Amino acid sequence: MATLLGVKAITTKSGSKGYEYHFCDDFSVYDKEHAECFGEQTINEYSSTKFDVNIGDEVKLIYGKGFQGRAQLIDIQKTSDNKLKITNK
């Protein structure tokens, strides 16, 4: 489970709207077994979809096959609401 830290709404050069989602999450089991890991890792993902999530929500990132077979964020499933009351402006 990852925690949503921030969302940056952007407009590309072609004029289409997109969103950069910023999360923090624990290191994977593989990372912990093959490296010294301290704290949490950050994850940045881009999507043209505005997902119904709020800062502080604990979420599960869902990936699908994207351009040239690369993993692409296709959904963000909320596992629990944020515990903090933050106004998104």
PyMOL commands that set and color helices and strands:
alter all, ss='L'
color gray80, all
select helices_A, chain A and resi 29-34+67-69
alter helices_A, ss='H'
color red, helices_A
select strands_A, chain A and resi 2-11+17-25+41-47+58-65+71-80
alter strands_A, ss='S'
color yellow, strands_A
deselect
rebuild
show_as cartoon
